[in-house]
Structure formats: C-alpha cells, structure tokens
Amino acid sequence: MAERSWSLANVFRGVFGNGGDREEALVDDDTWDELEIALISADFGPDIAESILGRLREQADRHRVTRVSELRLMLREALEERLAAYDPTLRLSESPAVILVVGVNGVGKTTTIGKLANYLGSLGKRVVLGAADTFRAAAVEQLATWAERARVDIVRPEQQGQDPASVAFQTVARASNEGHDIAIIDTAGRLQTKGGLMDELSKVRRVIEKQAPVAEVLLVLDATTGQNGLTQAEAFIEHAGVTGLVLTKLDGSAKGGFVLAVQEKTGLPVKLVGQGEGIGDLTGFTPHVFAAQLIG
C-alpha cells in the first residue's frame, strides 16, 4: 500500500499529532472525545468505536498510560489484533483454482477482476478470465479490455445472451486443458429479481463443480458506500457462499474503519483492497500494515 496514496492517517493526526509536542502531551478527557470522533469519522461505526474505546480505557487505567504517544501505540495494536482475527489468505492451492467474483453492479466488480488478474499474474500465475455476466454486453467488452491490459486469456460468450453457466464451464475447461493456474469468473450483479440472480449463481457454481471445486467466492464492496453497500450485498452473503471480501475505492477517503466494521458484521475476511484506478492498484490485505497506515 503506497504511502503517497493513503490519506486515512490524516483523520487521526488531530488526536495524535505527527511527532513533536503533541505526542508528548498528557491524555485527558479531550483526548478521548477527539479519539471517539476520529474513529466514527473513519467509518468504524458507533458500536465498534465504543468497544475500542472501552478496551483502550481499561488498558490505559491498568498500565497507567498518561501520554498520547502511548495511547497511539495501544490503539494501533488493538486494531491490528482485531483485524488479524480474520485470515486474509487467498485459497488457491487447487489447479486450476476457480474464483467466482460477485457483487451488485456499480461497485467495480469487472474492474476488480482485471486488477486481480494482473496481481496474480505478477505472482507468476497463469490466469484465464470467464465473461459469464452475459446479461450485459458492455460487461463482456469491459472484461475483454481488462484481460488485454493484464495480458491474460479470456473466454467470451459464443453468442449474445449465452447461458452464464455454460461460459463458466467453458472457462474452467480451458483452464484445465491449457494449464492455467487460476480461472476467474465474472458474474451478473443484477437480474430482474433477486431470487433469480441467486438461483443463477447457484447454477453457475454447480456447473463449475462438475469439473473443479470453487476455491473462492469473492464479494466486491465499494468502501465509500459503507453500511449502505453492505446492505445491498446481504443477499450475496446469505446465498452465494461468499468466502472473502474485496474492498474498492479506499483511496483518498476516511473510510478505513469500514474494513474492520465489515469483517466483524459479516464474519468474512477482507482479502484484497483497491486504492486507485490503475491496473496495479489492488493488493492483498495485510492487517499490521493496514493498522500502521491507518493510525499513521
């Protein structure tokens, strides 16, 4: 995560400063009030902010913490511990490893797939994409553009409106036959009815699993929409067998607390984070790095 693109620490600098006299100041009631505002501003949500503050107050009393610099270190360690309670490791041991990518339209799902293909390619993996969002011709063309940019193969529908499960099947077959390490399948984000969409995703999965197990089902969320975005995605979490989360649009905002909030609300790990529009702006999630950059 590039320091130059990360601005979330600015939220906390008013509390902790950036070196100098502020960090040597004594903790007082104003410090706690400012910290509560900072946590809520960073989109932790009131419940998580309250639980973090409650634990910090207990620790501060027990260890007789008096200086802002000590409190800052305690907060960083507390956040790292809570973030690390969820395993961010991508499960890609199968060959080919099949990744389904799901999410509502507009969150950056297809873009994320292109970035993920580039990310995995940089790790030496051979990747093929499956354009199984056949209900939107624009989605197929967009994915093809990203495949070209990421220099990976793609399986397109053979005809407009082709059954998505058929495209997914063809993608996994090609991955198996041509020795690809990973097959990433794009899926529809919206149909006429929510039930129809979930039924379609279930069908895609069943068809894939006739050839290979599904290694990951990644749900893409737009971090800037916070709780609203999570509410929109609840059906995917309930019905699509989601194994991990991808958060997009974390750059240039004060939404870092949503990473912890969404993990604790869903019980699912954040596995990848996107911080920009470039093809390289997607990285694996590392709790200790994230906590350090969040607090500054």
Helices and strands as residue ranges (DSSP letters): G 3-5, H 10-16, H 21-24, H 29-41, H 46-62, H 68-83, E 97-102, H 109-122, E 127-131, H 137-150, E 153-155, H 164-178, E 182-186, H 194-208, E 214-222, G 223-225, H 226-232, H 234-239, E 244-248, H 257-266, E 270-274, E 282-284, H 287-295
